[in-house]
Amino acid sequence: MRILVIEDDPATADYIARGLAQEGQTAEVARTGKDGLFLALSESFDVIVTDRMLPAPDGLAIVRALRASSVMTPVLVLTALGDVERRVEGLDAGADDYLAKPFAFSELYARVRALSRRPAATSTGPTELMVGVLRMDLLRRVVTRSGNVVDLLPTEWRLLEYMLRHPGQVLTRTMLLERVWDFAFDPTTNVVDVHVSRLRRKLEGPNGPALIRTVRGAGYILDA
């Protein structure tokens, strides 16, 4: 694998790069957010590992810029801010995983390997997902409802993609937390309900059909 590491702390950057090299991987290190964003936009990497707290642009700004430029390289965000709200913010920005500092290299490397195994939209799988009036173009990163473009945030995109891949199936909150947010089940969080409600409003409009139904006591289902 070729991995881009964006980290302004020399000790942390060297620790990650040295560990990756020992595993036989190639690590390119950028010491600033500006250099990291330039490399991420101009070169090809299998995974990007970025610190969140960087001099401008910070890690989340880098992720947003990449996704806005249709660069879908998996991104792992490192941060000392490890609470749930910060993790949700990072994932909403378009990050694929989140790891709190301090961390063991073995866990970081396991997460990097997992991200590298995720299928890309340009693989031999389907390039479009369709259910009823909904259409998701995985290559152009466009969602339409009856031909009208629907603007989605990165987490809303992942949520809808998972639902479109499982139409007509009841998807529990636990399933969605694990598959969309990479969280273990937390009975105190309402992050799933908040994002489903927001997605539902965007897809259905003020007078549209009920595309996402709540199954009381079970979860949600995407109907045609």
GURO-505208 format. One record per residue (C-alpha): residue number from 0; residue in one letter; x, y, z. Coordinates in Angstrom, 2 decimals. Layout:
<atoms>
   kevo   vexmar         u         v         w
    NUM        A         X         Y         Z
...
</atoms>
This chain:
<atoms>
   kevo   vexmar         u         v         w
      0        M      0.00      0.00      0.00
      1        R      0.97      3.62     -0.52
      2        I     -0.17      5.69      2.45
      3        L     -0.16      9.45      2.91
      4        V      0.47     10.58      6.50
      5        I     -0.40     14.22      7.26
      6        E      0.97     15.02     10.72
      7        D      2.68     18.14     12.04
      8        D      4.09     16.49     15.16
      9        P      7.50     15.04     14.14
     10        A      7.49     12.30     16.78
     11        T      4.03     11.04     15.82
     12        A      4.75     11.26     12.09
     13        D      8.01      9.33     12.47
     14        Y      6.32      6.73     14.70
     15        I      3.64      6.05     12.08
     16        A      6.01      6.12      9.09
     17        R      8.51      3.83     10.80
     18        G      5.79      1.35     11.74
     19        L      4.37      1.29      8.21
     20        A      7.83      0.79      6.73
     21        Q      8.41     -2.17      9.06
     22        E      5.18     -3.67      7.71
     23        G      6.48     -3.31      4.17
     24        Q      4.26     -0.36      3.27
     25        T      5.22      2.93      1.62
     26        A      4.53      6.06      3.66
     27        E      4.64      9.59      2.27
     28        V      4.75     12.17      5.10
     29        A      3.43     15.73      4.84
     30        R      4.20     18.04      7.77
     31        T      1.53     20.65      7.02
     32        G     -2.10     20.60      5.97
     33        K     -1.26     22.58      2.85
     34        D      1.39     20.08      1.71
     35        G     -0.85     17.16      2.59
     36        L     -3.80     18.48      0.62
     37        F     -1.58     19.14     -2.39
     38        L     -0.24     15.57     -2.34
     39        A     -3.69     14.06     -1.79
     40        L     -5.10     15.96     -4.77
     41        S     -2.16     15.41     -7.12
     42        E     -1.04     11.85     -6.38
     43        S     -2.64      8.44     -5.86
     44        F     -2.76      6.80     -2.41
     45        D     -4.47      3.73     -1.03
     46        V     -5.23      5.33      2.35
     47        I     -4.74      8.78      3.89
     48        V     -3.99      9.19      7.61
     49        T     -4.36     12.78      8.81
     50        D     -4.18     14.54     12.13
     51        R     -7.23     16.66     12.84
     52        M     -5.50     19.56     14.63
     53        L     -3.26     20.88     11.87
     54        P     -2.32     24.44     10.97
     55        A     -4.76     25.60      8.32
     56        P     -6.14     23.72      6.60
     57        D     -6.93     21.32      9.44
     58        G     -7.74     17.65      8.99
     59        L    -11.48     18.09      8.51
     60        A    -10.97     20.88      5.99
     61        I     -8.67     18.55      4.06
     62        V    -11.31     15.81      4.03
     63        R    -14.02     18.20      2.87
     64        A    -11.78     19.53      0.09
     65        L    -10.99     16.00     -1.10
     66        R    -14.63     14.93     -1.19
     67        A    -15.62     18.16     -2.95
     68        S    -12.99     17.31     -5.59
     69        S    -14.41     13.76     -5.94
     70        V    -11.28     12.21     -4.37
     71        M    -12.70      9.21     -2.53
     72        T     -9.47      7.80     -1.06
     73        P    -10.27      6.33      2.40
     74        V     -9.28      8.74      5.19
     75        L     -8.45      7.91      8.80
     76        V     -8.53     10.95     11.11
     77        L     -6.29     11.04     14.20
     78        T     -7.14     13.33     17.07
     79        A     -6.88     13.90     20.79
     80        L    -10.58     14.81     20.66
     81        G    -12.12     11.36     20.94
     82        D    -15.64     11.99     22.25
     83        V    -18.65     10.84     20.25
     84        E    -19.62     14.33     19.06
     85        R    -16.14     14.91     17.62
     86        R    -16.19     11.52     15.91
     87        V    -19.58     12.26     14.37
     88        E    -18.30     15.63     13.15
     89        G    -15.32     13.95     11.50
     90        L    -17.42     11.30      9.82
     91        D    -19.93     13.91      8.65
     92        A    -17.05     15.77      7.01
     93        G    -16.40     12.70      4.86
     94        A    -13.80     10.79      6.89
     95        D    -14.02      6.99      6.80
     96        D    -12.66      6.23     10.28
     97        Y    -11.58      8.01     13.44
     98        L     -8.84      7.07     15.94
     99        A     -8.24      8.88     19.23
    100        K     -4.75      9.68     20.51
    101        P     -2.81      8.15     22.12
    102        F     -3.08      4.99     20.04
    103        A     -1.20      1.75     19.55
    104        F      0.35      1.33     16.12
    105        S     -1.17     -2.15     15.86
    106        E     -4.67     -0.64     16.02
    107        L     -3.82      2.10     13.52
    108        Y     -2.41     -0.43     11.09
    109        A     -5.44     -2.70     11.49
    110        R     -7.72      0.21     10.66
    111        V     -5.58      1.19      7.65
    112        R     -5.76     -2.39      6.33
    113        A     -9.54     -2.44      6.82
    114        L     -9.93      0.84      4.92
    115        S     -7.76     -0.42      2.07
    116        R    -10.06     -3.41      1.64
    117        R    -13.20     -1.32      1.17
    118        P    -14.46     -1.57     -2.40
    119        A    -14.18      1.60     -4.44
    120        A    -17.04      2.94     -6.50
    121        T    -14.89      2.43     -9.59
    122        S    -14.49     -1.31     -9.02
    123        T    -16.28     -3.99    -10.99
    124        G    -19.38     -3.62     -8.82
    125        P    -22.47     -1.63     -9.85
    126        T    -21.95      2.03    -10.69
    127        E    -25.59      2.94    -10.00
    128        L    -28.05      2.06     -7.28
    129        M    -31.77      2.50     -7.96
    130        V    -34.89      2.00     -5.86
    131        G    -38.14      3.42     -7.17
    132        V    -37.68      7.12     -8.01
    133        L    -34.26      7.23     -6.30
    134        R    -31.05      6.91     -8.29
    135        M    -27.50      7.05     -6.92
    136        D    -24.66      7.45     -9.42
    137        L    -21.59      6.11     -7.61
    138        L    -19.15      7.39    -10.19
    139        R    -20.40     10.96    -10.47
    140        R    -21.43     11.07     -6.79
    141        V    -24.91     12.32     -7.66
    142        V    -28.27     11.38     -6.12
    143        T    -31.50     12.18     -7.93
    144        R    -35.17     11.78     -7.02
    145        S    -37.43     11.70    -10.07
    146        G    -34.62     13.36    -11.99
    147        N    -34.11     16.15     -9.43
    148        V    -30.69     16.37     -7.79
    149        V    -30.63     15.88     -4.01
    150        D    -27.70     17.49     -2.18
    151        L    -26.40     15.21      0.57
    152        L    -23.74     15.55      3.23
    153        P    -21.10     12.76      3.30
    154        T    -22.75     10.86      6.15
    155        E    -26.17     11.17      4.51
    156        W    -24.63      9.75      1.33
    157        R    -23.23      6.72      3.20
    158        L    -26.54      6.20      4.99
    159        L    -28.55      6.30      1.77
    160        E    -26.04      4.09     -0.04
    161        Y    -26.38      1.44      2.66
    162        M    -30.17      1.64      2.47
    163        L    -30.13      1.43     -1.33
    164        R    -27.99     -1.69     -1.11
    165        H    -30.59     -3.26      1.22
    166        P    -33.99     -2.14     -0.16
    167        G    -37.09     -3.52      1.50
    168        Q    -35.10     -4.75      4.50
    169        V    -35.59     -3.57      8.06
    170        L    -32.33     -1.93      9.12
    171        T    -31.90     -1.65     12.87
    172        R    -30.18      1.26     14.59
    173        T    -27.40     -1.10     15.65
    174        M    -26.80     -2.16     12.03
    175        L    -26.68      1.44     10.86
    176        L    -24.33      2.53     13.65
    177        E    -21.93     -0.29     12.82
    178        R    -22.09     -0.02      9.02
    179        V    -22.37      3.74      8.48
    180        W    -20.62      5.21     11.52
    181        D    -18.35      2.28     12.52
    182        F    -19.67      2.62     16.08
    183        A    -20.45     -0.13     18.54
    184        F    -24.04      0.02     19.81
    185        D    -24.64      2.92     22.19
    186        P    -28.20      3.03     23.59
    187        T    -27.75      6.69     24.64
    188        T    -27.04      8.12     21.18
    189        N    -29.71      9.39     18.81
    190        V    -27.28     10.02     15.94
    191        V    -29.06      7.48     13.69
    192        D    -32.51      8.99     14.25
    193        V    -31.25     12.53     13.64
    194        H    -29.54     11.64     10.35
    195        V    -32.41      9.45      9.10
    196        S    -34.86     12.28      9.82
    197        R    -32.67     14.76      7.93
    198        L    -32.21     12.36      5.01
    199        R    -35.94     11.64      4.88
    200        R    -36.77     15.35      4.62
    201        K    -34.28     15.84      1.78
    202        L    -35.51     12.83     -0.19
    203        E    -39.24     13.38      0.20
    204        G    -39.60     17.14      0.10
    205        P    -42.69     18.84      1.55
    206        N    -45.25     16.70     -0.31
    207        G    -43.29     13.72     -1.54
    208        P    -43.99     10.02     -0.90
    209        A    -42.73      8.33      2.26
    210        L    -39.58      6.64      0.96
    211        I    -38.06      5.83      4.36
    212        R    -40.45      4.24      6.84
    213        T    -39.97      3.82     10.56
    214        V    -40.69      0.31     11.77
    215        R    -41.69      0.84     15.38
    216        G    -39.41     -0.96     17.79
    217        A    -37.20     -2.29     14.99
    218        G    -35.57      0.35     12.79
    219        Y    -36.01      1.77      9.29
    220        I    -36.85      0.47      5.85
    221        L    -36.36      2.01      2.38
    222        D    -39.38      1.26      0.19
    223        A    -39.76      1.71     -3.54
</atoms>
